[in-house]
Amino acid sequence: ALDRVLRAPAVADKTFLITIGDRTVGGLCARDQMVGPWQAPVADCATTLLSFEGYAGEAFAIGERAPVAVIDAVASGRMAVGEALTNLAAAPVTDLSLVKLSANWMAAAGAPGEDAALYDTVRSVATELCPALGISIPVGKDSMSMRTAWEEDGRREEVVSPLSLIVSAFAPCGDVRGTWTPQLRTDRGPTSLVLVDLAGGQARLGGSVLAQVYCQTGNEAPNLDDPAALRRFFAALAELRAADLVLAYHDRSDGGLLVTLCEMAFAGHTGVTVDLPGSPAGMLGQLFAEELGAVLQVRDTDLEAVLAALERHRLNARIVGKPNGDDVVVVRRDGEELFREGRVALHRVWSETTWQMQTLRDNPACAQQEYDRILDANDPGISPHVTFDVSEDVSAPFIARGARPAIAILRDQGVNGEVEMAAAFDRAGFESHDVHMSDIIAGRVSLASFVGLAACGGFSYGDVLGGGEGWAKTTLYNPRAREEFSAFFERRDTFALGVCNGCQVMAAMKELIPGAAAWPRFVKNASEQFEARLVTVEILPSPSIFFRGMEGSRLPIVTAHGEGLVVFDRPADAALVVAAARYVDNRGRPTEIYPLNPNGSAGGLTAVTTADGRFTALMPHPERVFRTVQLSWHPEGWGEDSPWMRLFRNARVWVG
């Protein structure tokens, strides 16, 4: 049963969908789908920051239970609301009354029974459930044509979609850093796993993934029977959060309790032992029912306090297991072992869907490399090594003088990374100016006014001519622009940074950049896919003004590019180019293995500079992670600034 459920698309690893979307653009994402040092896609909710200062932000989560509608449409709608809220509960939402919902209704209007089902569900959700919860649905949409019909061999055929409600939940957060994740912690001493059951002990399997993988529907659907319990749940979590009593959190939804615990184990690279009471006949219900609830990881020393708090809020809670050091998933009934399987083997089952999809859609060799990485049970995960004092602000003495050198934050049509780039340089003591290529071409702005230039990330001209090529040709083939850039690069008091799309642009216009003749071009990734990842980059010894004092550091950084594979115009250039950074694996070794090297560049090369170090181009995005809170995972103890802030401050020191 577990083997089938873990492979079901509703449950299985969805990396193949997640990593092809740019989740870091704008620089204000604090929590995305990928969790922990092994980047498991199991997050319950998303959080974003309000600005580049402070930690206030918003949390977002979704819920849906469309298969349940085949049995009970009203229950499916109520469960969609419940799931959205138990997902959102991972974020530091202090009160349920702060939550707002968006409802996306889909129904086959006019099909027998569907109009009545829609009416009953809307009435239950909008006039009964949400008022009882103290929340509202101020926005939403509907699609009322969810059926199709055709003639075949003289017969009328028809397919009708079940009623579907997709609920998006939103709420403000005072400090998004308090968001819990499903990553089981193995560095906090003995811990226990506590199930908070919001279904009053019921284990209804109707519409569950378990039923679906056995080609069944079921008879009894789960439901949100007690809205008051959900309100008490939020109040209890707020109390536990304030006392810092929870190490990990994961809601019980698709796949049920056993899938919840497996996903927590995958994120934490550890085994887990599940021990439940009851009859053999009731085990499937306990393990696979998709009733509302959540699992909390709690230190054993805090267990009494946590259980007491949950009891005060009249919540049904019990210990269901513990992490184990054997790296296996074990299921016991009253101490009797019923199931045992290695965590790695189960992780491979869970990730098989992604592997199969990537094999069909992308480069199958890369898909196999990512799938085989799971076999490394001793993978240490992302392991930063910092060779300098992150807390030291080397630009502070220069900022204290009051001068803020002007830097051009350069963009062209399709570029979308200029805001976070401006914010990073602004924090380092520069005065950031938004400069569009059309400003330079029209003569409205001259680069003579700037000491620095930063070419930003994005998709200039849709990358239709190759990454950055269209933007570069805007410069090379326009006399005014070519003259402006040539004069800027020839000056001895200027510097330039190209990131991602900007890296491609600077490489494509290297004929204008002194000392850049050996720079490579950046072409389509070896995976044949856009790659949005959190990977590790090692800073190499080089003359780059941006990396001074950072040599030898191995730092997590985000990538978001489809064309980052290094290709040299002449083979001899590979030995002549001045390398500034390279991708390394989780053990600190240079790598070409996907996805630790997301584009397949030889030797892991991902940043180049000139002999005088004034001009540097790199493919990953330091400007999107200059604050620690912007990283989807980071070691505890890192303060406000991430190590990447040093890159921008180094530029300010160089200007003087």
Buried (B, 14 or more C-beta within 10 A) or exposed (E): BBEBBBBBEBBBBBBBEBBBEBBBBBBBBBBBBBBBBBBBBBBBBBBBBBEBEEBEBBBBBBBBBBBBBBBBBBBBBBBBBBBBBBBBBBBBBBEBBBBBBBBBBBBBBEBEEBBEBBEBBBEBBBEEBBEBBEBEBEEBEBEBEBBEEEEEEEEEEEEBBBBBBBBBBBBBBEBBBBBBBBBBBBEBEEBBBBBBBBBEEBBBBBBBBBBBBEEEBBEBBBBBBBBEBBBBBBBBBBBBBEEEBBBBBBBBBBBBBBBBBBBBBBBBBBBBBBBBEEEEEBBBBBBBBBBBBBBBBBBEEBBEBBBEBBEEBEBBBBBBBBBBEBBBBBBBBEEEEEBEBBBBBBBBBBBBBBBBBBBEBBBBEBBBBBBEBBEEEEBEBBBBEBEBEBEEBBBEEBBEEEEBBEBBBBBBBBBBBBBBBBBBBBBBBBBBBEBBBBBBBEEEBBBEEBBBBBBBBBBBBEBEBBBBBBBBBBBBEBEEBBBBBBBBBEEEEBBBBBBBBBBBBBBBBBEBBBBBBBBBBBBBBBBBBBBBBBBBBBBBEBBBBBBBBBBBBBBBBBBBBBBBBBBBEEEEBBEEBBBBBBBBBBBBEBBBBBBBBBBBBBBBBBBBBBEBBBBBBBBBBBBBBBBBBBBBBBEEEBEBBBBBBBBBBBBBBBBE
